[in-house]
Amino acid sequence: MKAWISLVAAAVVMLAACGGGADPVDTDNSADRFNGEKRAAAQTVEEFSVAVAAGDWSKICDELFTADEVELTAGILGASCESEIEDAFAENRELNLTVEKVETRGPLTIGADAIVFSSDDEGNHQSWTILEGGGDWRIDAYGGTFGAD
């Protein structure tokens, strides 16, 4: 009986270490390659990628976007930010974004605290305007191509 319990316990530990397959996981967390402000800005993009994989549209609109980006995403027709983001990414949820470069000072960052450049798992490129306020780093704009899975 003890051997059976040990075997079950080992399986549970292995499953937990692998994530169990239930939660979406970003395969690389490229934000770890950066430090300080650059890492915080990059992590915001990584969190967007994970939220898209999870279909957590409210996290994107409530925690990752600035108020201006929420308003812009919702559009003039009165749709919600969540429904617009879902429409945009529901068919392409496994982005696996990789942050390639982060600019925090210089000519590219005028009007922003950081500009983040990323690519997705299909080699498409994106850019993100990131603002910092009170310790929160939020997406104020983004653009580029997101490949279809």
C-alpha positions in Angstrom: 0.0 0.0 0.0 2.9 2.4 0.8 4.4 1.8 -2.6 1.0 2.7 -4.2 0.7 5.9 -2.2 4.3 6.9 -3.2 3.6 6.2 -6.8 0.4 8.3 -6.8 2.3 11.1 -4.9 5.1 11.0 -7.5 2.6 11.2 -10.3 0.9 14.2 -8.7 4.2 16.0 -8.3 5.1 15.3 -11.9 1.8 16.5 -13.2 2.0 19.7 -11.1 5.5 20.4 -12.4 4.3 20.0 -16.0 1.3 22.3 -15.4 -1.1 19.4 -15.8 -2.1 20.6 -19.2 -5.1 22.5 -17.8 -3.7 26.0 -17.7 -2.4 27.8 -20.7 1.4 28.3 -20.5 3.6 30.7 -22.4 6.4 28.4 -23.7 9.3 30.8 -23.2 8.5 33.8 -20.9 11.0 35.9 -22.9 10.5 38.7 -20.3 13.0 36.8 -18.1 15.8 37.9 -20.5 15.3 41.6 -19.4 15.9 43.5 -16.2 14.2 46.4 -14.4 11.7 48.5 -16.4 12.4 46.6 -19.6 11.4 43.4 -17.9 8.2 44.9 -16.5 7.2 46.2 -20.0 8.1 42.8 -21.6 6.1 41.0 -18.9 3.0 43.0 -19.8 3.2 41.6 -23.3 3.8 38.0 -22.0 0.8 38.4 -19.8 -1.3 39.4 -22.8 -0.1 36.2 -24.6 -1.1 34.1 -21.6 -4.5 35.8 -21.2 -5.3 35.3 -24.9 -4.4 31.6 -24.6 -6.7 31.3 -21.5 -9.5 33.3 -23.2 -9.3 35.7 -20.3 -10.6 38.7 -22.2 -11.6 40.6 -19.1 -8.0 40.4 -17.8 -6.8 42.0 -21.0 -9.3 44.8 -20.8 -9.3 45.3 -17.0 -5.7 44.8 -16.1 -3.5 45.0 -19.2 -4.9 47.8 -21.3 -4.9 51.5 -20.4 -8.3 53.2 -20.2 -7.7 54.8 -23.6 -7.0 51.4 -25.2 -10.1 49.9 -23.7 -12.2 52.7 -25.1 -10.5 52.5 -28.5 -10.9 48.7 -28.6 -14.6 48.9 -27.7 -15.1 51.3 -30.6 -17.8 53.8 -31.5 -20.5 51.2 -31.9 -20.6 50.6 -28.2 -19.3 47.0 -28.2 -17.4 45.9 -25.1 -13.6 45.7 -25.1 -13.9 42.0 -24.1 -16.2 41.1 -27.0 -13.9 42.9 -29.5 -10.7 41.2 -28.1 -12.5 37.9 -28.2 -13.6 38.4 -31.8 -10.0 39.3 -32.7 -8.2 36.4 -31.0 -10.7 33.6 -30.4 -9.5 31.7 -33.5 -5.8 32.4 -32.7 -5.4 31.8 -29.0 -1.9 30.2 -29.1 0.2 33.2 -29.9 3.3 32.2 -27.9 4.6 35.8 -28.1 8.3 36.2 -27.8 9.7 39.6 -26.8 12.6 40.5 -29.1 13.5 44.0 -28.0 12.4 46.6 -25.4 13.1 50.3 -25.8 12.7 52.4 -22.6 14.5 55.6 -23.6 15.2 57.3 -26.9 13.5 58.5 -30.0 11.1 55.5 -30.3 9.6 56.0 -26.9 8.3 59.6 -27.2 4.9 59.5 -25.5 5.5 56.1 -24.0 7.4 54.5 -21.2 8.4 51.6 -23.4 8.1 50.2 -26.8 8.1 46.4 -27.0 8.8 44.4 -30.1 7.6 40.8 -30.3 7.1 38.0 -32.7 4.5 35.2 -32.5 5.0 31.4 -33.1 4.5 31.9 -36.8 7.2 34.6 -37.3 4.9 37.6 -37.5 6.0 40.8 -35.8 4.2 43.1 -33.4 4.9 46.4 -31.6 3.4 47.5 -28.3 3.3 50.9 -26.7 3.5 50.4 -22.9 2.7 53.1 -20.3 3.7 52.9 -16.6 1.6 54.4 -13.9 1.8 53.7 -10.2 3.7 50.6 -10.7 1.3 49.2 -13.3 2.6 48.6 -16.8 -0.3 48.7 -19.4 -0.7 48.4 -23.1 -1.7 51.7 -24.6 -1.5 50.6 -28.2 -0.4 47.6 -30.3 -0.1 46.7 -33.9 1.3 44.2 -36.3 0.3 40.8 -37.6 -0.8 37.9 -35.5 -0.6 34.6 -37.3 -3.4 32.1 -37.5 -2.8 28.7 -35.9 
